[in-house]
Amino acid sequence: MDAAALAASPFVTLVAWSAVLLVLQVALQGFLSTRDLGSKWNAGPRDGAPKPVGVLAGRAERASANLRETYPAFVGMALALALVGDPSGWGYRGALAWFTCRILYIPLYLAGIAYIRSLVWLGALAGLFCMFVALVL
């Protein structure tokens, strides 16, 4: 595959936007933690530092960690699909599902909406499964 075709792949675009999502989620976590613990904590080395005590900061931290658990699988499969192609379209649908669900997951987690949040997480996992199937079949 030539570089122009690879650059035009919708998977490459989704990987780029997923990086924006990752940075925004980490920034949200950092902002809420700094709000709880102060700028001196943020600027310091955080050796033995306490965890943020606020509900939102804790939820943002856990939501960010949750994204980072599946992010490498998403990036790897999306780039693999960009290279080998996706004639069935299932890989792209799965990638869109993962990305959309990961966006929806953040406010649901921050709001403490338990069961719907879990269903959205399962939707993201189903998206990864669709990407996997598109790669191996």
Secondary structure, 3 states (H helix, E strand, C coil): CCHHHHHCCHHHHHHHHHHHHHHHHHHHHHHHHHHHHCHHHHHCCCCCCCCCCCHHHHHHHHHHHHHHHHHHHHHHHHHHHHHHCCCCCHHHHHHHHHHHHHHHHHHHHHHCCHHHHHHHHHHHHHHHHHHHHHHHC
